Amino acid sequence: MHRVAPALFFPLLAPLPMSFFSLLGAVEIGLIFSLVALGVFISFRLLRFPDLTVDGSFPLGGAVCAILISTGTNAWVATLAATAAGAVAGLITGWLNVKLKIMDLLASILMMIALYSINLRIMGGPNVPLINDPTLFVLLQPEGMQDYIARPLILAVIVLAAKLLLDWFFATERGLAIRATGSNARMARAQGVNTGAMLLLGMAISNGLVGLAGALFAQTQGGSDISMGIGTIVIGLAAVIVGESILPSRRLVLATLAVIIGAIVYRFFIALALNSDFIGLKAQDLNLVTAVLVAVALVIPQLKRKFAKRKPS
């Protein structure tokens, strides 16, 4: 009886219900969606633009990349083309808002709906498989290293490069103009900033990152599918909110780092929840887990402020 007690009363001492393979898979997907989170961070936090285009630009990147690789195009060229396609989608969303004066949220919804048909047209069907095609990860994988180890390492380098480029760009004059446009457009115009052009540029960068993420996702998952973009905006927002709760900071360098950490932590908890038999969650419960995580992340800062007020001075 005494020998069974530790297993009954101390379940936390048991091994985590995740294999090393599952852990690396969670990190891999988290790194891909950290690019989505960086794009969402630019549109929602820096530009104050509620952009739902990402639900369409994510599969757009996957569709462009998959169709090009499957027809013999070099994976580097296909990935760059997917990034450019995502940037064009964001540019059109911004153009609808700036030039045609369509409300920001409605403009992004219109573009998201249009991209569904465009993605089907690009792929010529609901999906494009990449089974034996030379993807970016096949080209970069070191000899003697397993693919499930090489992919997270390659993605880590890509994400780090994207973060450093964003940190550098948003410290330049043009980058500061984009931040000023989102912070106070009227004041920025008074200082001579072309806020319309800055909004277009920011939206292009945001959705370019999302398109890049879609291209990388298609290459890691063995193909592109028309439904792969469903819920992308929710995942991106969840990563931003979780990251800001873990590492709250007004400095852009730390804010972009927080977003990346948030995406990885989010995917880790999703994988942990779905791999835990005692919880009983399945793949269809992904959105439920996401909603709970976002709710918890939103409540934590409020609780911190509440307890801080109660502390005696």
LOPAZA-420469 format. One record per atom (N, C-alpha, C): residue in three letters; x, y, z. Coordinates in steps of 0.2 Angstrom, whole numbers. Example, Ala and Ser with C-alpha at 12.3 -4.5 7.8 and 13.67 -1.06 7.14 Angstrom:
PT   resn       u       v       w
PT    Ala      66     -28      39
PT    Ala      62     -22      39
PT    Ala      66     -16      39
PT    Ser      64     -11      35
PT    Ser      68      -5      36
PT    Ser      64       0      39
//
This chain:
PT   resn       u       v       w
PT    Met       4      -6       0
PT    Met       0       0       0
PT    Met       4       6       0
PT    His      10       6       4
PT    His      14      12       5
PT    His      18      13      -2
PT    Arg      19       8      -5
PT    Arg      23       8     -12
PT    Arg      19      12     -17
PT    Val      13      11     -17
PT    Val       8      14     -22
PT    Val       7      21     -21
PT    Ala       7      23     -15
PT    Ala       5      30     -13
PT    Ala       9      35     -17
PT    Pro      15      35     -18
PT    Pro      18      41     -22
PT    Pro      15      42     -29
PT    Ala      14      36     -32
PT    Ala      11      37     -39
PT    Ala       4      40     -38
PT    Leu       0      38     -33
PT    Leu      -7      41     -32
PT    Leu      -7      48     -30
PT    Phe      -3      50     -25
PT    Phe      -3      56     -22
PT    Phe       2      61     -25
PT    Phe       7      59     -29
PT    Phe      11      64     -32
PT    Phe      12      63     -39
PT    Pro       7      64     -43
PT    Pro       7      62     -50
PT    Pro      12      67     -54
PT    Leu      14      73     -51
PT    Leu      18      77     -54
PT    Leu      25      75     -54
PT    Leu      27      70     -50
PT    Leu      33      66     -50
PT    Leu      34      62     -56
PT    Ala      28      60     -59
PT    Ala      29      55     -65
PT    Ala      31      59     -71
PT    Pro      34      56     -76
PT    Pro      36      59     -82
PT    Pro      31      63     -85
PT    Leu      33      68     -89
PT    Leu      28      72     -93
PT    Leu      25      68     -98
PT    Pro      18      69    -100
PT    Pro      15      65    -105
PT    Pro      17      67    -112
PT    Met      23      69    -113
PT    Met      26      71    -119
PT    Met      32      68    -121
PT    Ser      33      65    -127
PT    Ser      40      62    -128
PT    Ser      44      68    -131
PT    Phe      51      66    -132
PT    Phe      55      71    -134
PT    Phe      53      73    -141
PT    Phe      51      69    -145
PT    Phe      49      70    -152
PT    Phe      43      75    -152
PT    Ser      38      74    -147
PT    Ser      32      79    -147
PT    Ser      34      86    -145
PT    Leu      39      86    -140
PT    Leu      42      92    -138
PT    Leu      45      96    -143
PT    Leu      49      93    -147
PT    Leu      53      96    -153
PT    Leu      47      98    -158
PT    Gly      42      94    -159
PT    Gly      37      96    -164
PT    Gly      33     102    -161
PT    Ala      32     103    -155
PT    Ala      29     109    -152
PT    Ala      33     115    -153
PT    Val      40     114    -152
PT    Val      44     120    -153
PT    Val      44     122    -160
PT    Glu      44     117    -165
PT    Glu      45     118    -172
PT    Glu      39     122    -174
PT    Ile      33     120    -172
PT    Ile      26     124    -174
PT    Ile      26     131    -171
PT    Gly      29     131    -164
PT    Gly      29     137    -161
PT    Gly      33     142    -164
PT    Leu      39     140    -167
PT    Leu      44     144    -170
PT    Leu      40     147    -177
PT    Ile      37     143    -180
PT    Ile      33     145    -187
PT    Ile      28     150    -185
PT    Phe      24     149    -180
PT    Phe      19     153    -178
PT    Phe      22     160    -174
PT    Ser      28     160    -172
PT    Ser      31     166    -169
PT    Ser      32     171    -175
PT    Leu      33     169    -181
PT    Leu      33     173    -187
PT    Leu      26     176    -188
PT    Val      21     172    -187
PT    Val      14     175    -188
PT    Val      12     180    -182
PT    Ala      15     178    -176
PT    Ala      14     182    -170
PT    Ala      17     189    -171
PT    Leu      23     189    -174
PT    Leu      27     195    -176
PT    Leu      23     200    -181
PT    Gly      20     196    -186
PT    Gly      16     200    -190
PT    Gly      10     203    -187
PT    Val       6     199    -183
PT    Val       0     201    -179
PT    Val       2     207    -174
PT    Phe       8     206    -171
PT    Phe      11     212    -167
PT    Phe      12     218    -170
PT    Ile      14     218    -176
PT    Ile      15     224    -180
PT    Ile       8     227    -182
PT    Ser       3     223    -184
PT    Ser      -3     226    -186
PT    Ser      -7     228    -180
PT    Phe      -8     224    -175
PT    Phe     -12     225    -169
PT    Phe      -9     230    -164
PT    Arg      -3     229    -163
PT    Arg       1     233    -158
PT    Arg       4     240    -160
PT    Leu       8     239    -166
PT    Leu      11     245    -168
PT    Leu       7     250    -172
PT    Leu       3     247    -177
PT    Leu      -2     251    -181
PT    Leu      -9     252    -179
PT    Arg     -11     248    -174
PT    Arg     -17     248    -171
PT    Arg     -23     246    -176
PT    Phe     -21     242    -181
PT    Phe     -25     240    -186
PT    Phe     -28     233    -185
PT    Pro     -34     232    -184
PT    Pro     -37     225    -183
PT    Pro     -37     221    -189
PT    Asp     -32     217    -191
PT    Asp     -31     214    -197
PT    Asp     -32     207    -197
PT    Leu     -38     205    -200
PT    Leu     -40     198    -201
PT    Leu     -37     195    -208
PT    Thr     -33     199    -211
PT    Thr     -31     196    -218
PT    Thr     -26     190    -217
PT    Val     -23     189    -211
PT    Val     -19     184    -209
PT    Val     -22     177    -210
PT    Asp     -28     176    -209
PT    Asp     -32     170    -210
PT    Asp     -31     168    -218
PT    Gly     -30     173    -222
PT    Gly     -30     172    -229
PT    Gly     -23     172    -232
PT    Ser     -18     176    -229
PT    Ser     -12     177    -231
PT    Ser      -7     171    -229
PT    Phe      -9     168    -223
PT    Phe      -5     162    -221
PT    Phe      -6     156    -226
PT    Pro     -12     154    -228
PT    Pro     -13     149    -233
PT    Pro     -10     151    -240
PT    Leu     -11     158    -241
PT    Leu      -8     161    -247
PT    Leu      -1     159    -248
PT    Gly       3     160    -243
PT    Gly      10     159    -243
PT    Gly      12     151    -244
PT    Gly       8     147    -241
PT    Gly       8     140    -241
PT    Gly       6     138    -249
PT    Ala       1     141    -251
PT    Ala      -1     139    -258
PT    Ala       4     141    -263
PT    Val       7     147    -263
PT    Val      12     149    -268
PT    Val      18     145    -267
PT    Cys      20     144    -261
PT    Cys      26     140    -260
PT    Cys      26     133    -263
PT    Ala      20     130    -261
PT    Ala      19     123    -263
PT    Ala      18     122    -270
PT    Ile      15     126    -274
PT    Ile      14     125    -281
PT    Ile      20     127    -285
PT    Leu      24     131    -282
PT    Leu      31     133    -285
PT    Leu      36     127    -285
PT    Ile      36     124    -278
PT    Ile      41     119    -277
PT    Ile      39     112    -281
PT    Ser      32     111    -281
PT    Ser      30     105    -284
PT    Ser      31     105    -292
PT    Thr      31     112    -295
PT    Thr      33     112    -302
PT    Thr      40     113    -304
PT    Gly      44     112    -299
PT    Gly      52     112    -300
PT    Gly      55     118    -298
PT    Thr      52     123    -295
PT    Thr      55     129    -293
PT    Thr      60     128    -287
PT    Asn      65     132    -287
PT    Asn      70     131    -281
PT    Asn      66     133    -275
PT    Ala      67     130    -269
PT    Ala      64     131    -263
PT    Ala      65     138    -260
PT    Trp      71     141    -261
PT    Trp      73     147    -259
PT    Trp      68     153    -263
PT    Val      68     152    -269
PT    Val      64     156    -273
PT    Val      56     156    -272
PT    Ala      54     149    -271
PT    Ala      47     148    -269
PT    Ala      45     152    -262
PT    Thr      50     151    -257
PT    Thr      49     154    -251
PT    Thr      49     162    -251
PT    Leu      53     165    -255
PT    Leu      53     172    -256
PT    Leu      47     174    -260
PT    Ala      45     170    -265
PT    Ala      39     172    -268
PT    Ala      33     172    -264
PT    Ala      32     167    -259
PT    Ala      27     166    -254
PT    Ala      27     172    -250
PT    Thr      33     175    -248
PT    Thr      33     180    -243
PT    Thr      31     187    -247
PT    Ala      33     187    -253
PT    Ala      31     193    -257
PT    Ala      23     193    -258
PT    Ala      20     187    -259
PT    Ala      13     186    -260
PT    Ala       9     189    -254
PT    Gly      12     187    -248
PT    Gly       9     189    -242
PT    Gly       9     196    -241
PT    Ala      15     199    -243
PT    Ala      16     207    -243
PT    Ala      11     210    -247
PT    Val      10     208    -253
PT    Val       5     211    -258
PT    Val      -2     210    -255
PT    Ala      -4     205    -252
PT    Ala     -11     204    -249
PT    Ala     -12     209    -243
PT    Gly      -6     210    -239
PT    Gly      -7     216    -234
PT    Gly      -7     223    -237
PT    Leu      -3     224    -242
PT    Leu      -3     230    -246
PT    Leu     -10     232    -248
PT    Ile     -14     227    -251
PT    Ile     -20     228    -254
PT    Ile     -25     229    -248
PT    Thr     -25     226    -243
PT    Thr     -29     227    -237
PT    Thr     -28     235    -235
PT    Gly     -22     237    -234
PT    Gly     -20     244    -232
PT    Gly     -23     249    -237
PT    Trp     -22     247    -244
PT    Trp     -25     251    -249
PT    Trp     -32     252    -249
PT    Leu     -36     247    -247
PT    Leu     -43     247    -247
PT    Leu     -45     252    -241
PT    Asn     -41     252    -236
PT    Asn     -43     256    -230
PT    Asn     -40     264    -231
PT    Val     -34     265    -234
PT    Val     -31     271    -235
PT    Val     -35     275    -241
PT    Lys     -35     272    -247
PT    Lys     -37     275    -253
PT    Lys     -45     275    -254
PT    Leu     -48     269    -252
PT    Leu     -55     268    -253
PT    Leu     -59     270    -247
PT    Lys     -56     271    -242
PT    Lys     -59     274    -235
PT    Lys     -63     268    -232
PT    Ile     -62     262    -234
PT    Ile     -66     256    -231
PT    Ile     -63     255    -224
PT    Met     -68     254    -219
PT    Met     -66     253    -212
PT    Met     -61     248    -211
PT    Asp     -56     249    -207
PT    Asp     -50     244    -207
PT    Asp     -52     237    -206
PT    Leu     -57     235    -201
PT    Leu     -59     228    -200
PT    Leu     -62     225    -206
PT    Leu     -67     229    -209
PT    Leu     -70     227    -215
PT    Leu     -66     226    -221
PT    Ala     -61     230    -222
PT    Ala     -56     229    -227
PT    Ala     -52     223    -226
PT    Ser     -50     221    -220
PT    Ser     -47     215    -219
PT    Ser     -51     209    -220
PT    Ile     -57     209    -218
PT    Ile     -62     204    -219
PT    Ile     -63     203    -227
PT    Leu     -64     208    -230
PT    Leu     -65     208    -238
PT    Leu     -59     204    -241
PT    Met     -53     206    -239
PT    Met     -47     203    -242
PT    Met     -46     196    -240
PT    Met     -48     194    -233
PT    Met     -48     187    -231
PT    Met     -53     183    -235
PT    Ile     -59     185    -237
PT    Ile     -64     181    -240
PT    Ile     -61     180    -248
PT    Ala     -58     186    -250
PT    Ala     -56     185    -257
PT    Ala     -50     180    -258
PT    Leu     -46     180    -253
PT    Leu     -40     176    -253
PT    Leu     -42     168    -253
PT    Tyr     -48     167    -250
PT    Tyr     -50     160    -250
PT    Tyr     -51     157    -258
PT    Ser     -54     161    -262
PT    Ser     -55     159    -269
PT    Ser     -48     160    -272
PT    Ile     -44     165    -271
PT    Ile     -37     166    -274
PT    Ile     -33     160    -273
PT    Asn     -33     157    -266
PT    Asn     -29     152    -264
PT    Asn     -31     145    -268
PT    Leu     -38     144    -269
PT    Leu     -40     139    -273
PT    Leu     -38     139    -280
PT    Arg     -38     145    -283
PT    Arg     -36     146    -290
PT    Arg     -29     145    -290
PT    Ile     -25     147    -286
PT    Ile     -17     146    -286
PT    Ile     -16     138    -286
PT    Met     -19     135    -281
PT    Met     -17     128    -280
PT    Met     -21     123    -285
PT    Gly     -26     126    -288
PT    Gly     -30     122    -293
PT    Gly     -34     116    -290
PT    Gly     -35     117    -283
PT    Gly     -39     112    -279
PT    Gly     -38     113    -272
PT    Pro     -41     109    -268
PT    Pro     -40     110    -260
PT    Pro     -33     109    -257
PT    Asn     -29     106    -260
PT    Asn     -22     105    -257
PT    Asn     -17     103    -263
PT    Val     -11     104    -261
PT    Val      -5     102    -265
PT    Val       0      99    -261
PT    Pro       1      92    -262
PT    Pro       6      88    -258
PT    Pro      13      90    -260
PT    Leu      18      89    -255
PT    Leu      25      90    -256
PT    Leu      28      84    -253
PT    Ile      28      78    -256
PT    Ile      30      72    -253
PT    Ile      38      71    -254
PT    Asn      40      71    -260
PT    Asn      47      70    -261
PT    Asn      50      76    -264
PT    Asp      47      81    -264
PT    Asp      50      87    -267
PT    Asp      55      90    -262
PT    Pro      61      93    -265
PT    Pro      66      96    -261
PT    Pro      64     103    -258
PT    Thr      62     103    -252
PT    Thr      60     109    -248
PT    Thr      66     112    -245
PT    Leu      65     118    -242
PT    Leu      70     122    -239
PT    Leu      74     118    -234
PT    Phe      70     114    -230
PT    Phe      73     110    -225
PT    Phe      77     104    -227
PT    Val      75     101    -233
PT    Val      79      96    -236
PT    Val      86      99    -238
PT    Leu      86     105    -241
PT    Leu      92     108    -244
PT    Leu      97     110    -238
PT    Leu      94     112    -232
PT    Leu      98     115    -227
PT    Leu     100     110    -222
PT    Gln      97     104    -222
PT    Gln      98      99    -217
PT    Gln     105      96    -217
PT    Pro     109      96    -211
PT    Pro     115      94    -211
PT    Pro     115      86    -212
PT    Glu     121      83    -215
PT    Glu     121      76    -215
PT    Glu     122      73    -208
PT    Gly     119      68    -207
PT    Gly     119      64    -201
PT    Gly     115      66    -196
PT    Met     111      72    -197
PT    Met     106      74    -192
PT    Met      99      73    -194
PT    Gln      95      70    -189
PT    Gln      88      69    -190
PT    Gln      84      75    -192
PT    Asp      79      74    -196
PT    Asp      75      80    -198
PT    Asp      71      83    -193
PT    Tyr      69      79    -188
PT    Tyr      65      82    -183
PT    Tyr      69      86    -178
PT    Ile      76      85    -178
PT    Ile      80      90    -174
PT    Ile      83      96    -179
PT    Ala      84      94    -185
PT    Ala      86     100    -190
PT    Ala      81     105    -191
PT    Arg      75     103    -192
PT    Arg      70     108    -193
PT    Arg      69     113    -188
PT    Pro      68     112    -181
PT    Pro      68     117    -176
PT    Pro      74     122    -176
PT    Leu      80     119    -177
PT    Leu      86     123    -177
PT    Leu      86     128    -183
PT    Ile      84     125    -189
PT    Ile      84     130    -195
PT    Ile      79     135    -194
PT    Leu      73     133    -191
PT    Leu      68     138    -190
PT    Leu      70     143    -185
PT    Ala      74     141    -180
PT    Ala      76     146    -175
PT    Ala      81     151    -178
PT    Val      85     149    -182
PT    Val      89     154    -186
PT    Val      85     159    -190
PT    Ile      80     156    -193
PT    Ile      76     161    -198
PT    Ile      72     166    -193
PT    Val      69     163    -188
PT    Val      65     168    -183
PT    Val      70     173    -180
PT    Leu      76     171    -178
PT    Leu      81     175    -175
PT    Leu      83     181    -180
PT    Ala      84     179    -186
PT    Ala      85     184    -191
PT    Ala      80     189    -192
PT    Ala      73     186    -193
PT    Ala      68     190    -194
PT    Ala      67     195    -188
PT    Lys      68     193    -182
PT    Lys      67     197    -176
PT    Lys      73     203    -176
PT    Leu      79     201    -177
PT    Leu      84     206    -178
PT    Leu      83     211    -183
PT    Leu      81     209    -189
PT    Leu      79     213    -194
PT    Leu      74     218    -192
PT    Leu      68     216    -189
PT    Leu      63     220    -187
PT    Leu      65     225    -182
PT    Asp      69     223    -177
PT    Asp      72     227    -172
PT    Asp      76     233    -175
PT    Trp      80     231    -180
PT    Trp      84     236    -183
PT    Trp      80     241    -187
PT    Phe      75     238    -191
PT    Phe      71     242    -196
PT    Phe      67     247    -192
PT    Phe      64     245    -186
PT    Phe      59     249    -182
PT    Phe      63     254    -178
PT    Ala      70     254    -178
PT    Ala      74     259    -175
PT    Ala      76     264    -180
PT    Thr      75     263    -187
PT    Thr      76     268    -192
PT    Thr      71     273    -193
PT    Glu      73     278    -197
PT    Glu      68     284    -197
PT    Glu      61     282    -200
PT    Arg      61     277    -205
PT    Arg      55     275    -208
PT    Arg      51     270    -203
PT    Gly      55     266    -199
PT    Gly      52     262    -194
PT    Gly      49     266    -189
PT    Leu      52     271    -187
PT    Leu      49     275    -182
PT    Leu      43     279    -184
PT    Ala      43     281    -191
PT    Ala      37     284    -194
PT    Ala      31     279    -194
PT    Ile      32     273    -195
PT    Ile      27     268    -194
PT    Ile      24     267    -187
PT    Arg      29     267    -182
PT    Arg      27     267    -175
PT    Arg      23     273    -173
PT    Ala      25     279    -176
PT    Ala      22     285    -174
PT    Ala      15     285    -177
PT    Thr      14     283    -183
PT    Thr       7     282    -187
PT    Thr       2     278    -183
PT    Gly       5     273    -180
PT    Gly       0     269    -176
PT    Gly      -1     272    -169
PT    Ser       4     275    -166
PT    Ser       3     278    -160
PT    Ser      -2     284    -160
PT    Asn       0     289    -164
PT    Asn      -4     295    -165
PT    Asn      -4     298    -172
PT    Ala      -8     296    -176
PT    Ala      -8     297    -184
PT    Ala      -8     305    -185
PT    Arg     -13     308    -181
PT    Arg     -13     316    -182
PT    Arg      -7     319    -180
PT    Met      -4     317    -175
PT    Met       2     321    -173
PT    Met       8     319    -178
PT    Ala       8     313    -181
PT    Ala      13     311    -185
PT    Ala      12     315    -192
PT    Arg       6     316    -194
PT    Arg       5     320    -200
PT    Arg       7     327    -199
PT    Ala       6     330    -193
PT    Ala       8     336    -191
PT    Ala      16     337    -192
PT    Gln      20     331    -191
PT    Gln      27     331    -191
PT    Gln      29     330    -198
PT    Gly      25     329    -203
PT    Gly      26     328    -210
PT    Gly      27     321    -212
PT    Val      24     316    -208
PT    Val      24     309    -210
PT    Val      19     308    -214
PT    Asn      20     304    -220
PT    Asn      15     302    -224
PT    Asn      12     295    -221
PT    Thr       6     296    -217
PT    Thr       4     291    -213
PT    Thr       1     285    -217
PT    Gly      -2     287    -223
PT    Gly      -5     282    -228
PT    Gly       0     278    -230
PT    Ala       6     280    -232
PT    Ala      11     276    -235
PT    Ala      14     272    -230
PT    Met      15     275    -224
PT    Met      17     271    -218
PT    Met      13     265    -216
PT    Leu       6     266    -216
PT    Leu       1     261    -215
PT    Leu       2     255    -220
PT    Leu       3     257    -227
PT    Leu       3     252    -232
PT    Leu      10     248    -231
PT    Leu      15     251    -229
PT    Leu      22     248    -228
PT    Leu      21     243    -222
PT    Gly      18     246    -217
PT    Gly      18     241    -211
PT    Gly      13     235    -212
PT    Met       8     236    -216
PT    Met       4     230    -217
PT    Met       7     226    -222
PT    Ala      11     228    -227
PT    Ala      15     224    -231
PT    Ala      20     219    -227
PT    Ile      24     223    -222
PT    Ile      28     219    -218
PT    Ile      25     214    -214
PT    Ser      19     216    -211
PT    Ser      16     211    -207
PT    Ser      13     205    -210
PT    Asn      10     206    -216
PT    Asn       8     200    -220
PT    Asn      13     196    -224
PT    Gly      19     200    -225
PT    Gly      24     196    -228
PT    Gly      27     191    -223
PT    Leu      27     193    -217
PT    Leu      30     188    -211
PT    Leu      25     182    -211
PT    Val      18     184    -211
PT    Val      13     179    -211
PT    Val      14     174    -217
PT    Gly      15     177    -223
PT    Gly      16     173    -229
PT    Gly      22     168    -229
PT    Leu      27     171    -226
PT    Leu      33     167    -225
PT    Leu      32     161    -220
PT    Ala      28     163    -215
PT    Ala      26     157    -210
PT    Ala      22     152    -213
PT    Gly      18     154    -218
PT    Gly      13     149    -221
PT    Gly      18     145    -226
PT    Ala      23     148    -229
PT    Ala      27     144    -234
PT    Ala      31     139    -230
PT    Leu      34     141    -224
PT    Leu      38     136    -220
PT    Leu      33     131    -217
PT    Phe      27     133    -215
PT    Phe      22     128    -212
PT    Phe      21     122    -218
PT    Ala      20     125    -224
PT    Ala      18     120    -229
PT    Ala      24     115    -230
PT    Gln      30     118    -230
PT    Gln      36     113    -231
PT    Gln      37     109    -225
PT    Thr      35     110    -219
PT    Thr      36     106    -214
PT    Thr      31     101    -213
PT    Gln      25     102    -216
PT    Gln      19      98    -215
PT    Gln      18      93    -221
PT    Gly      22      94    -226
PT    Gly      22      90    -232
PT    Gly      16      92    -237
PT    Gly      15      99    -237
PT    Gly      10     101    -242
PT    Gly       6     107    -240
PT    Ser       2     110    -244
PT    Ser      -2     115    -242
PT    Ser     -10     113    -243
PT    Asp     -14     116    -239
PT    Asp     -21     114    -238
PT    Asp     -25     121    -238
PT    Ile     -31     121    -241
PT    Ile     -35     127    -241
PT    Ile     -37     129    -234
PT    Ser     -38     124    -229
PT    Ser     -40     125    -223
PT    Ser     -35     127    -218
PT    Met     -29     127    -220
PT    Met     -23     128    -215
PT    Met     -23     135    -212
PT    Gly     -27     140    -214
PT    Gly     -27     146    -212
PT    Gly     -32     148    -206
PT    Ile     -37     143    -205
PT    Ile     -42     144    -201
PT    Ile     -40     145    -194
PT    Gly     -41     150    -191
PT    Gly     -39     152    -184
PT    Gly     -32     155    -183
PT    Thr     -29     156    -189
PT    Thr     -22     159    -188
PT    Thr     -22     165    -184
PT    Ile     -27     170    -185
PT    Ile     -27     176    -181
PT    Ile     -28     175    -174
PT    Val     -32     170    -172
PT    Val     -33     168    -165
PT    Val     -26     166    -162
PT    Ile     -23     162    -166
PT    Ile     -16     159    -163
PT    Ile     -11     165    -162
PT    Gly     -11     169    -167
PT    Gly      -6     175    -167
PT    Gly      -8     179    -161
PT    Leu     -14     181    -160
PT    Leu     -16     185    -155
PT    Leu     -14     182    -148
PT    Ala     -16     175    -148
PT    Ala     -14     171    -142
PT    Ala      -7     172    -140
PT    Ala      -3     171    -145
PT    Ala       5     171    -144
PT    Ala       7     178    -142
PT    Val       4     183    -144
PT    Val       6     190    -142
PT    Val       3     192    -135
PT    Ile      -3     189    -133
PT    Ile      -5     191    -127
PT    Ile      -1     187    -121
PT    Val       0     180    -123
PT    Val       4     176    -118
PT    Val      11     179    -117
PT    Gly      14     181    -123
PT    Gly      21     184    -123
PT    Gly      21     190    -119
PT    Glu      16     194    -119
PT    Glu      16     201    -116
PT    Glu      15     199    -108
PT    Ser      11     194    -107
PT    Ser      10     192    -100
PT    Ser      16     190     -96
PT    Ile      20     186    -100
PT    Ile      26     183     -98
PT    Ile      32     188     -97
PT    Leu      33     192    -102
PT    Leu      38     197    -102
PT    Leu      35     204    -104
PT    Pro      32     208    -100
PT    Pro      29     214    -101
PT    Pro      34     219    -102
PT    Ser      34     223    -107
PT    Ser      40     228    -109
PT    Ser      37     233    -114
PT    Arg      39     239    -113
PT    Arg      38     244    -118
PT    Arg      43     245    -123
PT    Arg      49     242    -122
PT    Arg      55     242    -127
PT    Arg      53     237    -132
PT    Leu      54     239    -139
PT    Leu      52     235    -144
PT    Leu      57     229    -145
PT    Val      63     229    -143
PT    Val      67     223    -143
PT    Val      65     218    -139
PT    Leu      63     220    -133
PT    Leu      60     215    -128
PT    Leu      53     213    -130
PT    Ala      49     217    -133
PT    Ala      42     216    -135
PT    Ala      42     210    -141
PT    Thr      47     211    -146
PT    Thr      47     206    -151
PT    Thr      50     199    -148
PT    Leu      54     199    -143
PT    Leu      56     193    -140
PT    Leu      51     190    -136
PT    Ala      47     194    -133
PT    Ala      41     191    -129
PT    Ala      36     188    -133
PT    Val      35     191    -139
PT    Val      30     188    -144
PT    Val      33     181    -146
PT    Ile      39     180    -148
PT    Ile      42     174    -150
PT    Ile      41     169    -144
PT    Ile      43     171    -138
PT    Ile      42     166    -132
PT    Ile      35     164    -131
PT    Gly      30     169    -132
PT    Gly      23     168    -131
PT    Gly      21     162    -136
PT    Ala      23     163    -142
PT    Ala      21     158    -147
PT    Ala      24     151    -146
PT    Ile      30     150    -143
PT    Ile      33     144    -142
PT    Ile      29     141    -135
PT    Val      28     145    -130
PT    Val      25     143    -124
PT    Val      18     141    -126
PT    Tyr      14     145    -130
PT    Tyr       7     143    -132
PT    Tyr       7     136    -135
PT    Arg      12     135    -140
PT    Arg      11     128    -143
PT    Arg      13     123    -138
PT    Phe      18     124    -134
PT    Phe      20     119    -129
PT    Phe      14     117    -125
PT    Phe      10     122    -122
PT    Phe       4     120    -118
PT    Phe      -1     117    -122
PT    Ile      -2     119    -128
PT    Ile      -7     115    -133
PT    Ile      -5     108    -133
PT    Ala       2     107    -135
PT    Ala       4     100    -136
PT    Ala       3      96    -129
PT    Leu       5      99    -124
PT    Leu       5      96    -117
PT    Leu      -3      94    -116
PT    Ala      -7      98    -117
PT    Ala     -14      97    -116
PT    Ala     -17      91    -120
PT    Leu     -15      92    -127
PT    Leu     -18      86    -131
PT    Leu     -14      80    -130
PT    Asn      -8      79    -127
PT    Asn      -5      73    -126
PT    Asn      -6      70    -119
PT    Ser     -10      74    -115
PT    Ser     -11      72    -108
PT    Ser     -18      67    -108
PT    Asp     -17      61    -107
PT    Asp     -23      56    -107
PT    Asp     -27      58    -101
PT    Phe     -25      60     -95
PT    Phe     -29      62     -90
PT    Phe     -34      68     -91
PT    Ile     -32      72     -95
PT    Ile     -36      78     -97
PT    Ile     -42      76    -102
PT    Gly     -40      71    -106
PT    Gly     -45      69    -111
PT    Gly     -46      73    -117
PT    Leu     -42      78    -119
PT    Leu     -43      83    -124
PT    Leu     -41      79    -131
PT    Lys     -44      81    -136
PT    Lys     -42      79    -143
PT    Lys     -41      85    -147
PT    Ala     -39      83    -154
PT    Ala     -37      88    -158
PT    Ala     -42      93    -160
PT    Gln     -49      91    -159
PT    Gln     -54      96    -161
PT    Gln     -55     101    -155
PT    Asp     -52     100    -149
PT    Asp     -52     104    -144
PT    Asp     -47     110    -144
PT    Leu     -44     110    -150
PT    Leu     -38     115    -150
PT    Leu     -41     122    -149
PT    Asn     -46     124    -152
PT    Asn     -49     131    -151
PT    Asn     -51     132    -144
PT    Leu     -54     127    -141
PT    Leu     -56     128    -134
PT    Leu     -50     129    -129
PT    Val     -44     125    -130
PT    Val     -38     126    -126
PT    Val     -36     133    -127
PT    Thr     -36     135    -134
PT    Thr     -33     142    -135
PT    Thr     -37     148    -132
PT    Ala     -44     147    -132
PT    Ala     -48     152    -128
PT    Ala     -47     152    -121
PT    Val     -46     146    -118
PT    Val     -44     146    -111
PT    Val     -37     149    -109
PT    Leu     -32     148    -113
PT    Leu     -26     151    -112
PT    Leu     -26     158    -113
PT    Val     -29     161    -118
PT    Val     -30     168    -119
PT    Val     -34     171    -114
PT    Ala     -39     168    -111
PT    Ala     -43     171    -106
PT    Ala     -38     171     -99
PT    Val     -34     166     -98
PT    Val     -30     166     -92
PT    Val     -25     172     -93
PT    Ala     -22     172     -99
PT    Ala     -17     177    -100
PT    Ala     -19     184    -100
PT    Leu     -26     185    -101
PT    Leu     -29     192    -101
PT    Leu     -30     194     -93
PT    Val     -32     189     -89
PT    Val     -34     190     -82
PT    Val     -28     191     -78
PT    Ile     -22     188     -80
PT    Ile     -16     188     -75
PT    Ile     -14     195     -74
PT    Pro     -13     200     -79
PT    Pro     -11     207     -78
PT    Pro     -16     210     -73
PT    Gln     -23     209     -74
PT    Gln     -28     212     -70
PT    Gln     -27     210     -63
PT    Leu     -26     204     -62
PT    Leu     -25     201     -55
PT    Leu     -18     204     -52
PT    Lys     -13     205     -56
PT    Lys      -7     208     -53
PT    Lys      -8     215     -51
PT    Arg     -12     219     -55
PT    Arg     -14     226     -53
PT    Arg     -18     226     -47
PT    Lys     -23     221     -46
PT    Lys     -27     221     -41
PT    Lys     -23     220     -34
PT    Phe     -19     215     -34
PT    Phe     -15     213     -28
PT    Phe     -10     218     -27
PT    Ala      -7     222     -32
PT    Ala      -2     227     -31
PT    Ala      -6     233     -27
PT    Lys     -12     234     -28
PT    Lys     -16     240     -25
PT    Lys     -17     238     -18
PT    Arg     -18     231     -16
PT    Arg     -19     229      -9
PT    Arg     -13     229      -5
PT    Lys      -7     229      -8
PT    Lys      -1     229      -4
PT    Lys      -1     236       0
PT    Pro       1     235       7
PT    Pro       2     241      11
PT    Pro       8     245       8
PT    Ser       7     252       8
PT    Ser      13     256       6
PT    Ser      18     257      11
//
